[in-house]
Amino acid sequence: MKWFGDYEKLTSDPVGAVFRREKELARLERLASDLPVPGLRKELEAWRAGEQERIRKDKEEFRFRFGTELAKGLAEAGLEAKGQLPSVRVGMFTLKADLSAGAVALFWGPEVEKLKTGVDPEPGGLVKTVATWTRDLKDRAMDTRLLRKRLQTAYRRCCLLKGLEPGTRVGLLDVLGEVVLELQPDSFRADPVKKRFVEYPRVRFSYDLYRLKASGLTGGERRMRLHVSTFDATTRRKKSLWVPDNEEGEGTWYSYLSIEEGEG
């Protein structure tokens, strides 16, 4: 039975692969129910019961090791873990572990935007996931002046569509929608199909606003202001956006953008 060969490979690291072993054991139960020989089914059940007990003990060992190995792996990747399990802050991200279920969720900010769920809790894989997200944000080239120009264009369009005077507060997520339209290539405008669509996720917009603020380009002749959300708005994704204040994960919720024409 091929299943046993695959399962034996997992036992080379019984603690590290304990949650995958548990899933495979559940699959064996379904496979065993189709076996035509009652005696063989009985032997498999006895073996499976013993393996379940071994998995229970290995889970306890996994929980003991998890925090230490995760912190070590993050440090080796140039990242720092803060806080205590089940929630650990890593820069501008949060890892929330549910070790009883064998899964970890990745969030942007302090459990703000849920980026990925059901992540295998193996520390090495988690480190790679967070490092990849961090690198994709920080190493991505961004022209802050071009972003400012796009925000100005998007803001003016929002004011025009809503019949508002320049300097009026406009919903930040409405502005994002206009920026996304502005990013689309001519090929998408000619034939708006999925393969031609250029994505601009909320998380990237959030980080770009942070970089724009840090660059000092929100001031000047046409001053941009981000307006803080009310408490009620922070619970609604369509009404607010979390933006970092620094690389350590502190941040602020914003709901509106305004640009005051001709202000020095």
WOWO-V495942 format. One record per backbone hydrogen bond with DSSP energy under -1.0 kcal/mol. CO is the residue of the C=O (numbers start at 0). NH is the residue of the N-H. E is the energy in kcal/mol with one decimal. If there is no record, write none. Layout:
CO/NH/E
CO/NH/E
//
This chain:
0/3/-1.2
1/5/-1.9
2/6/-2.5
3/7/-2.3
4/8/-1.1
6/10/-1.2
8/11/-1.1
9/12/-1.4
12/16/-2.4
14/17/-1.4
16/20/-2.5
17/21/-2.0
18/22/-1.9
19/23/-2.3
20/24/-2.4
21/25/-1.6
22/26/-1.6
23/27/-2.1
24/28/-1.6
25/29/-1.1
26/30/-2.1
27/31/-3.3
28/32/-1.2
30/33/-1.3
31/34/-1.6
36/40/-1.9
37/41/-2.1
38/42/-1.9
39/43/-2.3
40/44/-2.2
41/45/-2.0
42/46/-2.4
43/47/-2.8
44/48/-2.2
45/49/-1.7
46/50/-2.3
47/51/-2.4
48/52/-1.5
49/53/-1.8
50/54/-2.5
51/55/-2.1
52/56/-1.8
53/57/-2.4
54/58/-2.2
55/59/-1.4
56/60/-1.8
57/61/-2.4
58/62/-2.4
59/63/-1.6
60/64/-2.0
61/65/-2.6
64/68/-2.6
65/69/-2.6
66/70/-2.3
67/71/-2.1
68/72/-2.5
69/73/-2.5
70/74/-2.2
71/75/-2.1
72/76/-1.2
73/78/-3.3
74/77/-1.6
81/88/-2.9
83/86/-1.3
85/96/-3.1
87/94/-3.2
88/81/-2.4
89/92/-2.1
91/108/-3.4
92/89/-2.9
93/106/-2.8
94/87/-2.8
95/104/-2.5
97/102/-1.8
102/97/-2.9
103/118/-2.5
104/95/-2.6
105/114/-2.7
105/115/-1.6
106/93/-2.1
107/111/-1.4
107/112/-1.6
108/110/-2.4
112/107/-2.6
115/105/-3.1
118/103/-1.6
121/125/-2.0
122/126/-2.6
123/127/-1.9
124/128/-2.1
125/129/-2.5
126/130/-2.7
127/131/-2.2
128/132/-2.1
129/133/-2.6
130/134/-2.6
131/135/-2.7
132/136/-1.6
133/137/-2.7
134/138/-2.7
142/146/-2.3
143/147/-2.4
144/148/-2.2
145/149/-2.5
146/150/-2.7
147/151/-2.3
148/152/-2.4
149/153/-2.8
150/154/-2.7
151/155/-2.5
152/156/-2.0
153/157/-2.2
154/158/-2.4
155/159/-2.4
156/160/-2.8
157/161/-2.1
158/163/-2.9
164/167/-1.9
169/256/-2.7
170/174/-1.9
171/175/-2.1
172/176/-1.8
173/177/-1.6
174/178/-2.4
175/179/-2.5
176/180/-1.7
177/181/-1.9
178/182/-1.5
184/188/-1.8
185/189/-2.2
186/190/-1.7
190/192/-2.2
192/195/-1.6
193/196/-1.4
200/204/-2.3
201/205/-2.9
202/206/-2.4
203/207/-2.6
204/208/-2.3
205/209/-1.7
206/210/-2.3
207/211/-2.3
208/212/-2.6
209/213/-2.5
210/214/-1.5
211/216/-1.2
212/215/-1.2
217/223/-3.3
222/259/-2.1
224/257/-2.1
226/254/-2.6
226/255/-1.3
229/233/-1.2
231/234/-1.2
232/235/-2.0
235/238/-1.7
240/253/-2.5
242/251/-2.5
245/248/-1.0
249/244/-3.9
249/245/-1.2
251/242/-2.8
252/228/-2.1
253/240/-2.5
254/171/-3.0
255/226/-2.8
256/169/-2.4
257/224/-2.6
259/262/-1.4
//
